[in-house]
């Protein structure tokens, strides 16, 4: 009977690791990760013009630990200010007041636009 290997890091942890790797921008970190993966997987890498692809589920716990150590030491992931700036959403208040007179000056309006303005003036 074969014994099942119990992994130290589950698939959810490995998915989070994948998202952290995708946020990297330092080429040296990518090279270090490539060396770890290439050493363990060798011919199980898929390489094309878009990049290098591999299955994180095939990596051993030791390799996962090494990759997560690289990510922890990386500058981009430790910089909390950069992460908040990326996810920052700006909110602008919508102003419903329209001064049509200032808008009309200098523009040639179509008949449809003129009729809309006429209707708008009648309602106010």
N, C-alpha and C positions, 0 to 999 in steps of 0.2 A: 504494500500500500504506500502510495506517495504522500509525503507530508506537504501541506500547503505552507508556503512561505508567508509569514505575517510581516506586512510592511509597516515600517515605523511611521511613514508619512502617507496619508490617505490621498485619494484622488482630488479632493477639495483643496488640500494644501498644495498639490501640484498644479492645479488650475490657477491658484493665486500666484504661484511662482511664475507661471507663464505670463500673467499680466504684468508682473514686475519686470520680467525680462523684456517685454515689449516696450516698456517705458524707458529703457536704458538708451543713452545716447553716446556713451563713451566707448570708443572702438576697442580699447584695451580690455575692458570688461567682457565684451563680446568674444574677443580672442581667448581669454581665459576660460570662458564657458565652453567655447568650441573645443578647446583642448581636452577638457574633462569629458565632454560628450563623445568626441571622436575616439578617445582612448577606450571608452567602455563599449560603444556601439559599433565602431569601425564601419562595417558595410551596411548598416541599417539606417544610414542617413539619406535623405532625399535632397539632392542639390540641383538647383536650376538657376536661371537668371534672376529670379525673384528672391532667392535666398536659400538658406539651409533649413530643412525641416526634419524634426525627429520627434519620437514619442517619449514624453517624460515618464510614462508608466513603465517603460522598459529599463529606466535607470535604477541603480541600486540606491539604498538609503545613504550610503557614503557619498555618492555623487550628488545627491540632492542636498546634503549638508554642505558640501563644498560650494555648490552653486548659490545656496542661500547665504553663505558667508560672503561671497563676492558681492551679492546684491546689498547686503547690510553695510558693507564698506563703501559702496558706490556713493558718489556725491549727490546725484540727482534724487535718489530715494530718501536720503537723509535731510534734504533741504525742504523743510515744511513750507516755507514761503513760496517756493516754486510750485509745489503741489496745489496750494490754495489759489495761486494766480491762474493756474490752468483751469480749475473748476469754478472760477469766479463768474457769476452771472450778474450783469448789470440790469438795472430796472430804470426805465424812463417813464415818467408820468405822461399819460396821453391827455393832450389838451383838446377839449371839444369846441372851444371857442375859435371860430374861424372869421377872420376879417376879410371878407370877400373883396372889398374895395381895393385893398393893398395887393391882393392876389391878381385881380383882373388887369391892373395897369401894366402895360408892356407885353401882354399876351394876346394873341389872336385866338378867339374862342369859336368853336363850332356852334351851329344852330342848336344842337342838342345840349351843349353846355350852357348856352344862353337861356334856354327854356328851363333848365334845372335851377339856374340862379334866380330866374323870375319866380318860379314856384317857391323857392326858399324865402325870397323877400316877402311873398304874399303870406306865408305862414308865420313870419315873425313880426 
